[in-house]
Amino acid sequence: MIKKTWNEQANETRRDPYTQAKTAFENAYHDAKDDGLNPVKPTEEKIQAAAKKIAAEK
């Protein structure tokens, strides 16, 4: 298995709008779960809508 540096991982998550949106939702979900909350997992529909918004901003 190839180990990636933090910088490589960060660059990978900024690769395209879909990956950016998915990563942001996953991070928010896990942060809320770590805080003891019961978050709802993001749906594919929400991820795609966020990706479209990110793409429009570029």
C-alpha positions as CSV (number, residue, x, y, z in Angstrom):
1,M,0.0,0.0,0.0
2,I,1.3,3.4,-0.9
3,K,1.3,6.0,1.9
4,K,0.4,9.5,0.9
5,T,1.6,12.6,2.7
6,W,-0.9,15.1,4.2
7,N,-0.2,17.4,1.3
8,E,-0.9,14.7,-1.3
9,Q,-4.1,13.8,0.4
10,A,-5.2,17.5,0.5
11,N,-4.4,17.9,-3.2
12,E,-6.4,14.8,-3.9
13,T,-9.5,16.1,-2.2
14,R,-9.3,19.3,-4.2
15,R,-9.0,17.5,-7.5
16,D,-12.6,18.0,-8.6
17,P,-15.9,19.5,-7.3
18,Y,-17.5,16.1,-6.6
19,T,-14.5,15.0,-4.5
20,Q,-14.4,18.3,-2.6
21,A,-18.1,18.1,-1.8
22,K,-18.0,14.5,-0.7
23,T,-14.9,15.1,1.5
24,A,-16.6,18.2,3.1
25,F,-19.8,16.2,3.9
26,E,-17.8,13.2,5.2
27,N,-15.7,15.4,7.5
28,A,-18.7,17.3,8.8
29,Y,-20.5,14.0,9.4
30,H,-17.6,12.5,11.3
31,D,-17.0,15.7,13.3
32,A,-20.7,15.7,14.4
33,K,-20.5,12.0,15.3
34,D,-17.3,12.6,17.3
35,D,-19.2,15.3,19.2
36,G,-21.7,12.8,20.3
37,L,-24.4,13.9,17.9
38,N,-26.5,11.6,15.7
39,P,-26.0,13.1,12.2
40,V,-27.7,12.0,9.1
41,K,-25.4,10.7,6.4
42,P,-25.3,12.9,3.3
43,T,-27.2,11.5,0.3
44,E,-25.7,11.2,-3.2
45,E,-28.2,13.9,-4.2
46,K,-26.9,16.4,-1.7
47,I,-23.3,15.6,-2.6
48,Q,-24.0,16.2,-6.3
49,A,-25.9,19.5,-5.6
50,A,-23.0,20.7,-3.6
51,A,-20.5,19.7,-6.3
52,K,-22.5,21.7,-8.9
53,K,-22.4,24.7,-6.6
54,I,-18.6,24.4,-6.1
55,A,-18.2,24.0,-9.9
56,A,-20.2,27.1,-10.5
57,E,-18.0,29.1,-8.2
58,K,-14.8,28.2,-10.1
